[in-house]
Amino acid sequence: MIKNNVVYEGSYSKVVHIFDKLYFREGNLEVRDQCNCGFLVLDSCVAIIDYPAQNPDHEIIDEAEHITGLPVKYILVTHAHVDHVAG
């Protein structure tokens, strides 16, 4: 079911809960040099999809864990652009 609810705004970013187990994090490329990524909720942990390589990257893990209440254990990379895990 599509949700499309903003669940977090701060640090020039926004996290939107778009499906039951999927979140979209809109980074701010212009101000923070952070690209977009996603959070996929699994049974007992979270996977970050296309984790940004820009600093401060730790805040993305903190946001995912705070929003979902679960630890981040996986990073999934869908393409090798330099803005995601340094290509």
Backbone hydrogen bonds, N-H to C=O, Kabsch-Sander energy under -0.5 kcal/mol:
donor,donor_aa,acceptor,acceptor_aa,energy
3,K,18,I,-2.0
4,N,17,H,-0.7
5,N,17,H,-1.9
7,V,15,V,-2.7
8,Y,15,V,-1.3
10,G,13,S,-2.1
13,S,10,G,-1.7
14,K,26,E,-1.6
15,V,8,Y,-2.6
16,V,24,F,-2.9
17,H,5,N,-3.3
18,I,16,V,-0.9
18,I,22,L,-1.6
19,F,22,L,-1.8
22,L,19,F,-1.1
23,Y,39,F,-2.5
24,F,16,V,-2.8
25,R,37,C,-3.2
26,E,14,K,-3.2
26,E,24,F,-0.6
27,G,25,R,-0.8
29,L,27,G,-0.7
32,R,28,N,-1.9
33,D,28,N,-0.8
33,D,29,L,-0.5
34,Q,28,N,-1.3
37,C,25,R,-2.1
38,G,49,I,-2.0
39,F,23,Y,-2.1
40,L,47,A,-3.1
41,V,21,K,-2.6
41,V,39,F,-0.6
42,L,40,L,-0.5
42,L,45,C,-3.0
46,V,71,P,-2.3
47,A,40,L,-2.6
48,I,74,Y,-2.5
49,I,38,G,-3.0
49,I,47,A,-0.5
50,D,48,I,-0.5
50,D,76,L,-3.8
53,A,83,D,-1.3
59,E,56,P,-1.0
60,I,57,D,-1.3
61,I,57,D,-0.9
62,D,58,H,-2.2
63,E,59,E,-2.5
64,A,60,I,-2.4
65,E,61,I,-2.5
66,H,62,D,-2.4
67,I,63,E,-2.8
68,T,64,A,-2.2
69,G,65,E,-2.0
73,K,46,V,-2.3
73,K,71,P,-0.5
74,Y,46,V,-1.5
76,L,48,I,-2.9
78,T,76,L,-0.6
81,H,79,H,-0.7
84,H,81,H,-1.9
85,V,51,Y,-1.2
85,V,83,D,-0.5
86,A,82,V,-0.6
87,G,81,H,-1.1
87,G,84,H,-1.8
